[in-house]
Amino acid sequence: MLKFLSSLKLAVILIAAIAVMSVLATIFPDADAFSSWSFRLVVIAFFINLGLCTVQLLPKFWKQLHRTAADVTENGACKVYDADEAAITAWLKENHYSISREAQNGNVKILAQKGKMGLAAPHLLHISLLIILIGALFSTFNTEGFAMGQVGQTRPFPEELRSVYGETSAVEILDFQTVYDEQQAVDNWVTRFNLYIHGELVAQNVETKVNEPYRYGNLMIYQNSYDYRYLLEVQGLEDEADNTTYGLPDNQAATIGGQTVVAAMVNGKPYVQISDHVNASRGQFVEPGDVLTLTDTGATITYLGTAAYSILELKIRRGTYIVFAGFLLASIASLMFLSGRYRELRILTGGGKKESRIWCYSKSSMVVEEIEEELAEQWPKRQEEQ
């Protein structure tokens, strides 16, 4: 069972399962697959698989990292070069090998190692992946909710987050703007706000944009959407009940005094249009205090202003910093790979003879060939193999 749990075959199956579930979650976002227990169990299984594999490899790595010249044996194929200990040692130092030396029965054993960081890199990468998996698992328990308010209002945290941040945590909306680019196309929506946690002001006059959320610890505040209400005061209609102030939603028609009135934001400016279904529609850009007349009634509509509602999405991202730590460690492991592949030379020399028997070791056969070519350029080989 332990062998299967740490096997490469199981790892491939689990990676494929995570990939398939990720694709399905992208196609069907409403299913919220990343918060399902099926996804969590697959992540846990992959963590166990990778963890067991890492634990099994670490003792061998530790032993290899701490080998000395005493561990040099005569097993395996070697090549014999016309070089004594002094020449070999000088060449090793010139090429930045770390050297362990031990004299034994008139002979000398040398263990030369280079690129130890490259030897550790795969294990560090395994550990970074384990950390990322822990962060991913925590992220499946993220909590989110929405807060909607207009400029000047202080809105409490959504109920889903109050168990963490308390009943007195709130967002005070200072400003909401639609930002346009040079072509007058919508570029972004921006909300400026004050943030209160447990009733204490912790962030003042900060902002959130679409795709640029504001972060406070594990809390992230997104600009989810927005809404407008255009405030229109009607006077002069026969029915006094209709003479009131209307809050028209953005770009939604309303019937006032038997006529259709639509208000919308056009290129960042409020625009009001009136239609009596007989004459051509008429409209104009308005500023607070501007007056429009309803056809044939003599009634007036006074534009008072626009109430902008910002809709914020608040999320607790529990695993964010854990994932970031994992990616940082993975980046370090990648840089360690660039330091060069691990290479090792096991050397027997001395005894008054001008010859050295050398075993070359690396996980890459190309690196072994490279080392042998470097040695052959220094000294002639006395014999090919022994």
C-alpha angles and dihedrals in degrees: 000000000000090000091053094046091055096040126122089229092062091045091056091049092050094046089051090050092051090048093050093047090048091053091048090049089054093048094043105030093166090065089069091212094173090065094049122109090232089063092044092052091051090051091048091049092051090048090054092046094049093040093054091046091051094047091051092052098045098075091054091047092048092050092048091049093054101042118130136193089274088070094058111116134181094240120126136023117316139176125229120222132190094245133111128218094270093054093045093048093048091051092048092051091047089055094047100248119158108236134212116185133190129175116216129174093338093311128098128226118203128188112193120187134183134175098029089159088061088052091055096043098084092050092047089049090053090052092048090053090051090053091049090051090052089051091047090052092051089048091061087068093057115143123214141176142158136251121194125189145136130244110295096024127116111215124195121235114272114268092251091065100039093085087064103034102027135240095287097058113111148156119237109204110218101172143350123200139177107219119211129198127226091279089053092247118139108270102174148329118241131193122191116200149156117242123216122191116190087348094303122118105241102162126029128199094348125152143217128202136186106284090004106082123185114245128209110171107300091343118099123187116201131192095237102171143312144225138200133213117197111209112219123177114208122202135171102038118139092235105068090203088068093054097091143101117284127202104208118197116235113283094349121128121238130185114234119173091346093305131104117247124188126182124189143158111255118185089339095309128101114249125191122199127190127196127183092185090240107062126044115282114262131196145156144193109265141203127195109291097025114136128213126188126228109229117254093356103075088221119136136218117210118198107224101177144282125282108208117205118202119202111207127190115212119199134180106216101195098175100040099102092042090055091047090052090051093051091047090053090046089053090052090050090051091053089050089056088057091057088077138266119294113261130182134191121198110197136188115190143138128063091126092291125123094225137093128201110214132190114195119208134186135133087241118071088204091059090050090052090048092053092048091051090051091051092047090054089056103044136009116252114246092203135355101237141357 
